[in-house]
Amino acid sequence: MQTLSYADGVITMIDQTALPQQEIWLEIDNVADLVGAIKRLSVRGAPAIGVAGAYGIAMAALLHDPSTDSEAFEAAVHDIREARPTAVNLAHTVDRVAPIARTDPAAALAEAHAIRDEELHASIAMGELGADLVLELAQKAQVRTMTICNTGGLATVARGTALAVIQTLHERGVLTEAIPLETRPLLQGGRLTTWELERMGAPFRLIVDSAGPFLLARGAADVVLIGADRIAANGDTANKIGSFSLALAAKHAGVPFIVVAPESTIDMKTDDGDAIEIEDRGPHEVASVRDTPIAPVGTNAINPAFDVTPASLITAIVTDKRIVRVADGETL
């Protein structure tokens, strides 16, 4: 299913904060509500945020004609672009659609639709390229995969990035098991990836984050597949916190560590991982689970939403257009 769409000035999206207990669809018709949905992770995943941002600019141009109300339109552009700083797709799509909207709002909507279609096609391509690579590297007829966070259709509009590879392996009949990490503090793996794996009928077992490295060392998976929120020019990759730990463990265990992301996630203007801004989301998410406190009131916390995996720990980067074998010395 497509998890995000736009029609008649309204962005419709599934509220990922309510899953898996409830399937709630939000109808958003103003910029403030869109920015709020992005910040609270009702829509999340770099490609999906990018599509939401593109539709947001088209919606803003409809609400605030850039030719007569440029101040309000530019404020909307700024607010959407800055809603989340780490995922580069959002900035890319806003910067792509906003110049068109300033001169032709109707053309801006067409461009936003084009971005959505590109992500749909990219998910299919990444699934096929990634599945081919996994089977080549694993050298097995049946494979076991490990993944973190949520990288399926919820994160990309349809199918996904890393989870698209897992789905393709399942559709080919070669997936023995998928092992998703729960992904603290917001449990995107436990809540969302399991929901998507169950919908596709794939075999899976959920694990706590801290079990991932140990299980890799014990040979529980043949490959680790992650998504990305930003890939720097040198291949350093920002992804959900916990990805770096898996990369270190995969290196120790001799297991391929593959990053799967569309070309739109590559940021050649960012030289390396040190230059990637890492969002800290504050103590509430760490000190509570879905608004239920698990620590004393007032407990402070360090809560980076992402970490950076150095290119030296990455076996390959799979995009919708190519496979970059980083471990073999290939570069972006």
Secondary structure, 3 states (H helix, E strand, C coil): CCCEEEECCEEEEECCCCCCCCCCEEEECCHHHHHHHHHCCCCCCHHHHHHHHHHHHHHHHHHCCCCCCHHHHHHHHHHHHCCCCCCHHHHHHHHHHHHHHHHCHHHHHHHHHHHHHHHHHHHHHHHHHHHHHHHHHHCCCCEEEEECCCCEHHHHCCCECHHHHHHHHHHCCCEEEEEEECCCCCCHHHHHHHHHHHHHCCCECCECCCHHHHHHHCCCCCEEEECCCEEECCCCEEEECCHHHHHHHHHHHCCCEEEECCHHHEECCCCCHHHCCCCECCCHHHHEECCEECCCCCCCCCCECEEEECHHHCCEEECCCCEECHHHCCCC
